[in-house]
């Protein structure tokens, strides 16, 4: 019998433990491609089949077995997305150990905190210098072994490792080649990960997720969007992020799909063309950057090119709305849709799809933050259907995602069929179901505070549930700006609208307890240079960023970008900067969310001066 999405899905429903996402393919899908990554030393891409991947995982299992770690011991991984990361995870789970995925681009101090908080016994990382940085950041009394995957261990530094046994991956694997893998019984309630939240405020907390939590989440997602047997996934979001972990790893592998690993974010365009994915998990920022570049290119091509581009989006969007029972935008050109649709698609739509390898996507997902509606409309109109979703690390993580044939991009979709959602006090979205975490590691008080008295998880987000069942997120309760006049402004939508202009690289709205809203804006350097020259100011002079001509010009652009917002929600003043907010300087989380309290503290003097000098704006 020929396999279909339905038959693969029915097989997935039988899985009880995460190692089965790989092992249930053995004997049936041995020769299917499982994972592909670029091998720098060979300057070529390497693919492992499901059988070859399992054989490699077994080598890791033997090495873990030789260590005689107690059941439930935490083992940490600090690696980019790669085959070794999958082997580590599968082998650890098979031995009833608890993986602790660290953020590959996090600071040594943050990594050391997580190692200590989780009481991790083992760390696997790529470079010796990474380990050295963590070792120097703090004492690590629980850590017993460090495995270095892509480097040597300097003999002259071994003395500084103290009681920690630091070995290369090759030596660690070779030493266990003759070890027999003992049988071990797993339980669906065993911990399958300690995933540390990004920590936009305070220290990160370890979210306890079980095998059942994660598998139920993957099964629920497939109630809304179901992969086909031949789908290809592209992995670039960090596997330390639960969104990527549950979907592009466990779900994709469980369905017998092919996973490609991005070399690094700087080579993402080249790698997308090589992988030609049909399914992509992304954060809005990637789509927004492509959209901004499209607009930038259009502005240089003139009126005729803009007309054709906008017409192509209009025709494609109208088709999409009809297919998804959304209100159709009518125009005088509508009668021509059937005649021009294919020509416009070849002329405009194919150029956008070429960025992603040229194939017709099955499903490109956007999660982690709200997606700008202009961006969604453009991509969808040009033949790349984006499905917006929503979730939390604490819910494994997806709670809602748009469904095929029921895709409403102004929402985050419909709840997973195995989860229940309700609106609580202050319009807070609350949830209950099998995807909800066991709690926070060693934080019983924080766990209690996160649940209602009747056992529902409080998401911290305000939301509406529409009559259609779709969920619309209004904003984080803690992030809603309340001005001194009592107006409430969710900042995320405002910031996204402004960031669609390529001049504005990063934006954060401020105005809590102030008479009006302002914006802190990081300018894109090349566009700033052009703007400064147009205004007759020196782009190298910091004083130019506060020149009245410049701020007036910027505010004019912002007003145009936010014309759909209520007047009280449009920024009336602006602070300009050329210093990007990054993970390294502490202003972004590892999942690229704004650390608002850190950014506010950094600009506190400028914010105070702004409202003193422009009290009414």
C-alpha positions in Angstrom: 0.0 0.0 0.0 1.3 3.4 -0.9 2.1 5.6 2.1 0.2 8.9 2.5 0.2 11.7 4.9 -2.7 9.9 6.7 -0.9 6.6 7.0 2.3 8.2 8.3 0.1 10.3 10.7 -1.6 7.1 12.0 1.8 5.5 12.7 2.9 8.7 14.5 -0.2 8.5 16.8 1.2 5.2 18.2 4.4 6.7 19.4 4.8 6.9 23.2 8.5 7.9 23.7 10.6 10.4 21.8 13.3 7.9 20.6 10.6 6.1 18.7 10.4 9.1 16.2 13.6 7.5 14.8 13.4 3.8 15.7 9.9 3.2 14.3 11.2 3.8 10.8 13.7 0.9 11.0 13.0 -1.9 8.6 10.5 0.2 6.7 12.2 3.5 5.8 15.9 2.5 6.2 17.0 4.1 3.0 15.0 7.3 3.2 17.1 10.5 3.7 16.8 11.6 7.3 19.3 14.5 7.9 21.7 16.6 5.7 24.4 18.9 6.9 27.4 20.7 5.3 30.8 19.1 6.2 33.2 22.0 6.1 36.3 19.8 6.0 35.0 18.0 2.9 33.4 21.1 1.4 30.2 19.1 0.6 26.8 18.2 1.9 26.4 14.9 3.7 23.1 13.0 4.0 22.4 10.1 6.4 19.5 7.7 5.9 17.3 6.7 8.8 19.3 3.5 9.2 22.6 5.3 9.1 21.4 7.9 11.6 20.3 5.1 14.0 23.6 3.4 13.8 25.4 6.6 14.7 23.0 7.2 17.6 23.8 3.8 18.9 27.5 4.7 19.2 26.4 7.6 21.5 24.1 5.3 23.4 27.1 3.0 24.2 29.1 5.9 25.5 26.3 7.2 27.7 25.8 3.6 29.0 29.5 3.3 29.9 29.2 6.4 32.1 26.7 4.7 34.4 24.7 7.9 35.0 21.6 7.6 37.2 18.2 7.6 35.5 17.0 11.2 35.1 20.5 12.7 35.2 20.7 16.0 33.3 23.1 16.2 30.3 23.6 19.5 28.5 24.2 20.3 24.9 25.8 23.5 23.6 25.9 23.0 19.8 24.5 24.4 16.6 21.9 22.5 14.7 23.7 19.5 13.3 23.7 15.7 13.1 25.7 15.4 16.4 23.0 17.4 18.2 20.4 14.9 17.0 22.6 11.9 18.1 23.2 13.4 21.5 19.5 14.0 22.1 18.3 10.6 20.8 21.0 8.7 22.7 20.3 10.6 26.0 16.6 10.1 25.7 17.1 6.4 25.0 19.1 6.1 28.2 16.4 7.9 30.3 18.6 10.9 30.7 17.3 14.5 30.5 18.7 16.7 27.8 19.3 20.3 28.7 19.7 22.3 25.4 21.8 25.4 25.9 21.6 28.4 23.5 24.6 28.1 21.2 25.0 31.9 21.1 24.4 32.6 24.8 27.0 34.1 27.1 29.4 31.8 29.1 27.9 33.2 32.3 24.3 32.3 31.3 25.4 28.8 30.2 27.2 28.3 33.5 24.1 29.4 35.4 21.9 26.8 33.5 24.5 24.0 34.1 24.5 24.7 37.8 20.7 25.2 38.1 20.0 22.0 36.3 22.8 20.2 38.1 24.0 18.8 34.7 26.5 16.0 34.9 27.7 16.1 31.3 28.2 18.9 28.7 28.7 18.3 25.0 30.0 21.3 23.0 31.8 22.0 19.8 34.9 23.9 20.7 37.3 23.8 23.7 37.2 27.6 24.0 33.5 27.4 24.6 34.1 25.1 27.5 36.9 27.2 28.7 34.7 30.3 28.8 32.0 28.5 30.8 34.6 27.1 33.2 36.1 30.5 33.8 32.6 32.0 34.4 31.7 30.0 37.5 32.5 27.0 39.6 30.6 23.9 38.3 30.5 21.3 41.2 28.0 18.9 39.5 29.7 18.6 36.1 31.8 15.5 35.7 32.5 15.3 31.9 32.8 17.5 28.9 32.8 16.1 25.4 34.3 18.3 22.6 32.9 17.4 19.2 35.0 19.6 16.7 38.2 20.3 18.4 41.2 19.0 20.3 41.9 19.2 24.0 45.1 21.1 24.8 47.4 19.1 27.0 48.8 22.2 28.7 45.3 23.3 29.9 44.1 20.0 31.2 45.2 20.8 34.8 42.7 23.7 34.8 39.8 21.4 34.2 40.1 20.1 37.8 37.9 17.1 38.4 36.0 17.4 35.1 37.0 14.8 32.5 37.4 16.7 29.2 37.6 14.4 26.1 37.1 14.6 22.3 34.0 13.1 20.8 36.1 10.6 18.8 37.9 9.3 22.0 34.6 9.2 23.9 32.9 7.1 21.2 35.9 4.9 20.5 36.2 4.0 24.2 32.7 2.5 24.3 32.8 0.6 21.0 32.6 -2.8 22.7 30.0 -1.8 25.3 26.6 -3.7 25.2 23.7 -1.3 25.3 21.6 -2.5 28.3 17.8 -2.5 28.0 16.1 0.4 29.8 12.3 0.9 30.1 11.0 4.4 29.4 7.9 6.1 30.8 5.8 8.6 28.9 5.9 10.8 32.0 9.7 10.8 32.2 11.3 14.2 31.7 12.4 14.6 28.1 14.0 18.1 28.4 14.7 20.9 30.7 14.3 23.9 28.4 15.3 27.2 29.9 13.1 30.2 29.1 14.8 33.1 27.4 14.5 35.3 30.4 13.3 38.7 29.2 13.1 39.6 32.9 15.3 38.0 35.6 17.0 34.6 35.5 15.8 31.9 33.1 13.7 29.1 34.5 13.9 25.5 33.5 10.7 24.3 32.0 10.1 20.5 32.6 8.7 18.8 29.6 7.9 15.1 29.4 7.9 12.6 26.5 4.1 12.9 26.6 4.1 16.7 26.5 6.2 16.9 23.4 4.7 14.0 21.4 1.1 15.2 22.2 2.1 18.6 20.9 3.4 17.2 17.7 0.2 15.1 17.3 -1.9 18.1 18.0 -0.1 20.2 15.4 -0.9 17.6 12.8 -4.6 18.0 13.6 -4.2 21.4 11.9 -1.3 21.0 9.5 -0.1 17.6 8.3 3.2 17.0 6.5 3.3 14.8 3.3 5.7 11.9 3.0 8.0 13.8 0.6 8.2 17.0 2.5 11.6 18.6 3.1 12.2 20.7 6.2 14.9 23.4 6.7 16.3 23.9 10.2 17.9 27.2 11.1 16.1 28.3 14.3 18.2 26.9 17.3 17.3 23.5 18.5 17.5 24.9 22.0 14.2 26.7 21.1 11.2 24.4 21.7 9.4 25.6 18.6 12.2 24.2 16.4 12.8 21.2 18.6 9.2 19.9 18.6 8.5 20.6 14.9 11.6 20.5 12.6 13.1 17.7 14.7 10.6 15.4 16.4 7.6 16.0 14.2 9.6 16.0 10.9 11.6 12.9 11.9 8.5 11.1 13.2 6.8 11.6 9.8 9.9 10.2 8.0 10.7 13.6 6.4 14.1 14.9 5.3 15.7 17.6 7.5 18.4 20.0 6.2 20.6 22.0 8.6 21.5 25.5 7.8 25.3 26.2 8.0 24.8 29.6 9.6 22.4 32.5 9.4 24.8 34.4 7.0 24.5 31.6 4.4 20.7 31.0 4.8 19.8 32.3 1.3 22.4 29.9 -0.3 21.3 27.0 1.9 17.6 27.5 1.2 18.3 27.3 -2.5 20.2 24.1 -2.0 17.7 22.4 0.3 14.6 23.6 -1.5 12.3 23.1 1.5 8.6 22.6 1.4 8.2 23.3 5.2 9.9 26.0 7.1 9.6 27.1 10.7 10.6 30.7 11.1 10.2 33.8 13.3 8.6 36.9 11.7 11.9 38.7 11.5 13.1 36.6 8.6 10.0 37.2 6.5 10.1 40.9 7.5 13.7 41.3 6.3 12.9 39.7 3.0 9.8 41.9 2.7 11.9 45.0 3.5 14.5 44.1 0.8 11.6 43.5 -1.7 10.3 47.0 -1.0 13.8 48.5 -1.2 14.3 46.9 -4.6 10.9 48.0 -5.8 11.6 51.6 -4.9 14.6 51.6 -7.2 12.6 50.1 -10.1 10.0 52.7 -10.7 6.3 53.0 -10.9 5.6 50.4 -13.6 7.4 47.6 -11.6 5.5 48.6 -8.4 2.2 48.5 -10.3 2.8 45.0 -11.6 4.1 43.8 -8.2 1.0 45.2 -6.3 -1.3 43.7 -8.9 0.3 40.3 -8.5 -0.2 40.5 -4.7 -3.8 41.6 -5.1 -4.7 38.8 -7.5 -3.0 36.1 -5.4 -4.5 37.5 -2.2 -8.0 37.4 -3.7 -7.6 33.8 -4.7 -6.3 32.9 -1.2 -9.3 34.7 0.5 -11.8 32.7 -1.6 -10.0 29.4 -0.8 -10.1 30.2 3.0 -13.5 31.7 3.3 -12.2 35.2 4.1 -13.7 38.5 2.9 -12.6 39.2 -0.6 -11.2 42.6 -1.6 -12.9 43.6 -4.8 -11.4 46.0 -7.4 -12.1 47.1 -10.9 -9.3 44.7 -12.1 -11.0 41.7 -10.5 -12.6 40.6 -13.8 -9.1 40.2 -15.3 -7.9 37.8 -12.5 -8.3 34.6 -14.6 -6.5 36.1 -17.6 -3.5 37.5 -15.8 -3.0 35.3 -12.7 -0.5 32.9 -14.4 1.4 35.7 -16.1 1.7 37.7 -12.9 2.8 34.6 -11.0 5.6 33.9 -13.4 6.6 37.6 -13.5 6.5 38.3 -9.8 5.6 35.3 -7.6 8.3 33.0 -9.0 11.0 35.5 -8.1 10.1 35.4 -4.4 9.8 31.6 -4.4 13.3 31.4 -5.9 14.6 32.8 -2.6 13.5 29.6 -1.0 14.7 27.2 -3.7 11.9 27.7 -6.3 9.6 24.9 -5.2 6.0 25.4 -4.2 5.9 25.4 -0.4 3.6 23.1 1.5 3.6 25.2 4.7 5.8 28.1 5.9 5.1 28.7 9.6 5.6 31.9 11.5 5.8 31.8 15.3 7.5 33.4 18.3 6.0 36.8 17.8 3.2 38.5 15.8 3.6 38.7 12.0 3.0 42.0 10.3 -0.2 41.8 8.1 1.4 43.5 5.1 4.1 41.0 5.1 1.7 38.1 5.4 -0.5 39.5 2.6 2.5 39.9 0.3 4.0 36.5 0.8 0.6 34.7 0.5 -0.4 36.8 -2.5 2.8 35.7 -4.2 2.3 32.0 -3.6 4.1 31.4 -0.3 1.4 30.5 2.2 2.4 31.5 5.7 0.6 29.9 8.6 0.8 31.9 11.8 0.9 30.0 15.1 1.3 30.7 18.8 2.6 29.0 21.8 4.9 29.0 24.9 7.9 27.0 26.0 5.6 25.9 28.9 3.2 24.3 26.4 5.7 22.2 24.4 5.2 24.8 22.7 2.4 25.2 20.2 -1.1 26.1 21.4 -2.7 27.3 18.2 -1.8 27.3 14.5 -3.8 28.1 11.4 -5.3 25.2 9.5 -5.0 24.3 5.8 -8.1 25.7 4.0 -8.9 27.7 7.2 -6.0 30.1 7.3 -6.7 33.5 8.7 -3.4 35.4 8.8 -4.8 38.1 11.1 -5.0 35.4 13.8 -2.6 32.8 15.3 -5.0 30.1 14.1 -7.2 27.6 15.9 -6.4 25.7 19.1 -4.8 22.3 18.7 -7.5 19.6 18.9 -6.1 18.1 22.1 -5.9 21.4 24.0 -8.5 23.6 25.6 -8.3 27.4 25.7 -10.3 30.0 27.6 -10.3 33.7 28.3 -9.7 34.6 32.0 -9.4 37.7 34.0 -8.0 40.8 32.2 -8.7 39.0 28.9 -5.8 36.6 29.7 -5.6 33.4 27.5 -5.5 30.3 29.7 -4.9 26.7 28.6 -5.2 23.2 29.9 -4.3 19.9 28.2 -1.6 17.2 27.7 1.0 19.6 26.3 1.3 21.7 29.5 4.6 21.4 31.4 5.1 19.6 34.7 6.4 22.8 36.1 9.6 24.8 36.6 12.6 23.0 37.8 13.2 23.5 41.5 10.8 26.5 41.4 7.6 25.3 43.2 6.5 28.9 44.0 6.9 30.1 40.4 5.1 27.0 39.2 2.1 27.7 41.5 2.0 31.4 40.4 1.7 30.2 36.7 -1.4 28.2 37.3 -5.0 29.1 38.3 -6.6 27.5 41.3 -8.5 25.1 39.0 -5.3 24.1 37.1 -5.2 26.2 34.0 -1.9 27.6 32.8 -1.8 31.4 32.6 -0.1 32.4 29.4 0.4 36.1 30.3 -1.1 37.1 26.9 -4.3 39.0 26.3 -6.4 37.4 23.6 -9.8 37.1 21.9 -11.3 33.8 20.7 -13.3 34.6 17.6 -16.7 32.9 16.7 -14.8 30.9 14.0 -12.6 29.5 16.8 -9.5 31.4 15.6 -7.4 33.1 18.3 -6.2 36.7 18.1 -3.4 37.7 20.5 -3.6 41.3 21.7 -0.3 41.5 23.5 1.7 40.5 26.5 -0.1 41.8 29.7 3.2 43.0 31.1 4.2 44.8 27.9 1.0 46.7 27.3 1.8 50.5 27.5 -0.7 52.4 29.5 -0.2 56.2 29.0 -1.0 58.8 31.6 -4.2 59.5 29.8 -5.3 55.9 30.3 -4.9 54.7 26.7 -3.6 51.2 26.3 -1.2 50.4 23.4 0.1 46.9 22.6 3.7 47.7 21.4 4.4 44.6 19.2 2.0 45.5 16.4 3.2 49.1 16.4 6.9 48.1 16.2 6.3 45.6 13.4 4.5 48.2 11.3 7.5 50.6 11.6 10.1 47.9 10.9 8.7 47.2 7.4 10.6 50.3 6.3 14.2 49.2 5.6 15.5 52.4 7.3 14.4 51.0 10.6 16.3 47.9 11.7 14.9 47.7 15.3 12.1 49.5 17.1 10.8 49.6 20.7 7.8 51.7 21.7 7.9 53.5 25.1 5.5 55.7 27.0 4.3 53.9 30.1 2.7 56.6 32.4 3.7 59.3 29.9 1.3 61.6 28.0 2.0 60.0 24.6 3.9 57.1 22.9 7.5 57.5 21.6 9.8 55.1 19.8 13.4 54.1 20.2 14.7 53.3 16.7 17.9 51.6 15.6 18.7 52.8 12.0 20.0 50.5 9.3 23.5 52.1 8.6 23.4 52.2 4.7 19.9 53.7 4.7 20.9 56.2 7.4 23.8 57.3 5.3 21.5 58.0 2.4 18.9 59.8 4.6 21.6 62.0 6.2 23.0 63.1 2.9 19.6 64.0 1.6 19.1 66.1 4.7 22.5 67.7 4.4 23.9 66.4 7.7 27.0 64.3 8.4 26.1 60.6 8.9 29.3 60.1 11.0 28.4 62.9 13.4 26.4 61.6 16.4 24.7 65.0 16.7 23.0 64.3 13.4 20.8 61.7 15.1 19.1 64.5 17.1 18.9 67.1 14.3 15.4 68.4 14.0 15.3 67.9 10.2 16.3 64.3 10.7 13.8 63.5 13.5 11.0 65.3 11.7 11.7 63.2 8.6 11.8 60.0 10.6 8.5 60.8 12.4 6.9 61.6 9.0 7.8 58.1 7.8 6.6 56.5 11.0 3.3 58.3 10.8 2.8 57.0 7.3 3.6 53.5 8.3 1.2 53.6 11.3 -1.7 55.3 9.6 -4.0 52.4 10.4 -3.4 52.8 14.2 -5.5 55.0 16.5 -4.0 58.5 16.9 -3.0 57.9 20.5 -1.0 54.9 19.4 1.2 56.7 16.9 4.7 57.8 18.2 5.0 61.6 18.5 8.7 61.6 19.4 11.7 59.5 18.6 15.2 58.5 19.9 17.6 57.4 17.1 20.5 55.1 17.5 23.0 53.2 15.2 24.0 50.6 17.8 22.2 47.3 17.1 20.5 45.4 19.9 22.1 42.0 20.1 22.2 38.9 22.3 25.8 39.7 23.0 25.1 43.1 24.5 22.2 41.7 26.5 19.3 43.5 24.8 17.9 40.5 22.9 17.0 37.1 24.2 18.5 34.0 22.4 15.2 33.8 20.5 15.6 37.4 19.4 12.9 39.0 21.6 13.5 42.5 23.0 14.7 42.6 26.6 12.5 45.7 27.1 13.6 46.5 30.7 17.3 46.3 29.6 16.7 48.6 26.6 14.7 51.1 28.7 17.4 51.2 31.3 20.1 51.8 28.6 18.1 54.8 27.2 16.6 56.0 30.5 18.4 59.4 30.4 17.4 60.0 26.8 13.8 59.0 27.5 13.6 61.4 30.4 15.1 64.2 28.4 12.7 63.5 25.5 9.6 63.9 27.7 11.0 66.9 29.5 11.8 68.8 26.3 8.6 67.7 24.5 6.0 67.5 27.3 3.0 67.5 24.9 4.7 66.7 21.6 
